[in-house]
Amino acid sequence: MRLAISNIAWPAEEEADVAAALQAADVTEVEIAPTKTFTDPLATSETERAEYLGFWADHGIRVSAFQSMLFGRLDLEVFGSPQVREQTARYLEGFIELAGQLGAERMVFGSPKNRRVPEGMDLQEAHAIAEEFFRGLGRVAVDHGTVFCIEPNPTAYDCNYVVNAQQGIELVARVDHPGFGLHLDAAGMTLAGDDVGASVRAAGGLLRHFHASAPYLGALEDTEVDHASAASALAAIGYTGAVSIEMRPGDAGEGPARAAAAVELARRYYAG
């Protein structure tokens, strides 16, 4: 399995040093949060995009995935009014286009607070809204060479829609579109009480992206999360996508060392 790491794991000022550390560790893919990477992600110029891709290419690394598209936009909601829902879809379509321009083959949609089902909304109504919403994004994703993936988020992350792996599997099956897939997160499944290995096996071919992570985005570790079971299950289903490390930044100056340590641990389990 291929290893990647998300750029939310270090501050921007440490990116050059982190890139060098990743190159030394033979990492060839990076997942990015475009809302962190660019001041105005949906207004980037061709020059800005080329310079950013060139920076990573100089280290033998390519951008392979997106996350955190709705960071800072709590006004956008999947289950808001029809007008808000339309605004949310159009906004995300802009990121899908950007993903195509940067070569990101997968897009991870977590954003638990942006997909909260409001009090009083019937679950069947929520399902109908979600299916139409994500099927539409899937159509756009196919046009831009990417896959828009739903990430089950546990209730501990303030989510109330698609809170475990089984619910994610069911949503992707109902949407039934090649541009919409399932993303699973090792720590998210652990916090949700999922059996990590069994959940990956149940997902099978619906699984299009995977995060190696620790609860609450702590530094990657293997005491709380069963990475061995996750890796075994990924191999069993013939998963060929990336395993991307996701963690929040540490203290100033720690970025390169933390990234290298996380890669070493992830490789121990997932890169066999």
N, C-alpha and C positions, 0 to 999 in steps of 0.2 A: 504494500500500500504506500501511496505517496504521502509525504508529510508537508504540511504548510503551517503557517502561524499567522494569527491576526495582528494587525498593527495597532490594535487597542492596547497591546501589552507594553508599550513604551511611549514616552513623550516624543513629540516631533523633533525636539532638539537632539535626541539621541539616535535618530533614525539612521544616519550614516554609519555610526559605530555598530548599531545592531545589524545593519545590512552586511557589514564586513564579517561579523560573527556568524551570521546565517550562512554566508558564502563558505566560510571555513568549515561549517558543519554540514556542507553539501545539501542545504535546503534550497530547493529550486522554485518554490511557490509561496506567495504571500496572499493572505486574505486582507482586504482593507475595509475600513469604515469610511466611505467617501465623505461623510459629514465631518470627519476629523481631518481627512486628507486635504480637502479643498475648502476654501473660504465660502464659495458658493458653488456647490457641486454641479448644479444643473445649468450653470452659466460658464463652465470651463471652456477655454479656447482650445483649438487643435494644438497650439503650441504648448499650452500647459499640460495637456494630456501626453503629448509626445515627450516632453521633458521628464514627466513623472515615470512613464514607462521606461525611458532611457536610463534613469537613475537605477532602477531595479535591474534592468538588462545588463548594466555594467557590472553587476554582481552575480550574473547568471540566474536571475530570479524573475519570474513573471507573475502578474496579478491573475489569480485564478478564481477569486470569489469576493463577494460583497457582503457586508452586514451593516446593521445600525442605520438603515436608510431614513427612519423616522425620528432619529435622535433630535430632541429639542422641539418637536412638532406635536405636542399633545392636543393641538386643535384638530388634527386629522384623525379620523376614527372610522374603522371598518363598519361599525354598527351605529354610526351617527345618522343624521338626517340624510335623505337621498342626495341633497346638495353637497353635504360634507363628504359623504361616501364617494361621490363623483370626483370631488377635489382630491381626495386621498388616492384614488385610482390614477388620476392624471399625474399626480406628483410621483407616484411610484413608477409609472410608465417612463417618466424622465430618467429615473435611475436605471431602468431596464435598458434604455437606449445608451446610457453612459456605460453600463456593464458591457454591452456589445462593443463599444468603442475602445474599451480598455482590455477586452479579451477575457473578462470574468465569466466563467462558464456556469457558476452557481451563485444564487442570491439567497441569503438566509433572512427570513422574516420572523423575527421574534416579537419585539415591540408589544409586550403584554398589556401595557396600559392603553395602547391604541386599538386594541381588539377586545376590550371588555364589553361583554353583553350588558346593556343597561337593565336596571331593575324593571321588571314588568314585561320584558320581551320574552315571548315564548321561545323555547329552544328550537322548535321546528322552524320558526320564522328566522332565527339566527342561522340555522343550517342553510336555509334557502338563500339568504343574503350572502353568506360566506361562499357558497358554491358558485353563485353567479360572479361575485367579486373576483375570486381567485381563478376561475376559468377564463375570465377576461384578461387577467394579467398573464396567464399561461399562454394565451394566443399571442400576445405582444412579445413575450419572452422567446417563443419559437422564432419569431421574425428577426430577433437580434442574437440568436445563437446562444441563449442562456436558459437556465431553468430556475424558476422562482420557487423557493422551498419554504414550506411552513415548518416552524420550529415549535414543538410542544414546550410550553413553559409551565413549570409547577406553580401551584397556588402561592408558594413561598415567594415567588417573584411578582406577586400581585396580578396574577392572570386568572381569568375565569372562563376562557374558551380555548379548547384544545390544551388541556393541562397535563396530559400524559401521552405516552407513545401510542397506545391503542387508539385514542381519539384522533391523533395525527394520522395514523394509518387509515382510519375510517374516512376522514375528510379527503385525503388524497384519492382514495378509491372512489368516493362519490364524485369528486370533480372530474376525475378520469380524463386528464389531458396531459400530453407529453411535456408541455411547458411548465407543469406544476408538479413538484415532487415533495418528498419528505426529507427533512433534516432532523437528525437526532443528536442530542447533546448528552455526553456521559454523565455530567454532574446533574443536569436537569432531570434525567431519568432517575438518578439516585434519590434526589430530593422528592420526586413524585412517588417514590416507593415502587417504581417499575423494576422488574427483573431485567437488568441491562442486556444480558446475553439473549434471553428469550424474546425481548422486544425487538432486537436487531434481526433475529431470525424470522420473527413474524412479519417484519417490514419487507424483507426480501428485496425484490427488484424495485419497490417503491422508494427505497432509500437512495437519495442522490448526493447527500453530503453528511459529514459527521464531524462533531467537535470533541476533541479530547480536552477535558476541563475539570476544574475542581469546584465545589459548591461556592456560590456567591463570587465566582470569578477570581478566587484566590490563586496563588502560585500553583502550577500543576504538581500534583502529588498522587500517591497511590495507596493512601491509607483509608480514605473514605469511599473512593470510587473503584469499582472492580474493572480496571482496564484490561486485565487478562481475559475476562469473560467477553468483554466487548470486542476485543481483537479476534478472539477465537470465532465469535459469531460472524464478524465481518468477513473473515476468511471463508467460513462455511457457506455464506450466501454468494460468494464470488464478487464481493464488492471491489470495484476498481477505481473508485473516486478517491479524493483526498481525505486524509484525516488532518483536520486543522486545529492547532492548539489555540485555545481562547483563554485569556486571563487579563486581569486589569494590571495597570502599571505598578511597579514597586516604588521604592524611594529613589530620589534623584541619583543618577549615575549607575543605577543597577540594571538598566535595560539590556545591555549586551550579555552580561553574565546570566541574568534570569532567563533570557531567551535561549541561550546555549544550554542551560541546565534543563529547561523544559523540553527542548528538542532531544536531548540525550535520554530523558525519561520516556518520552513518547516513542522514540525509536526502539527502546527496549521491548515495548509491547506491540507496537503497531507496524513496524517496518520489516517484519519477518517475511 
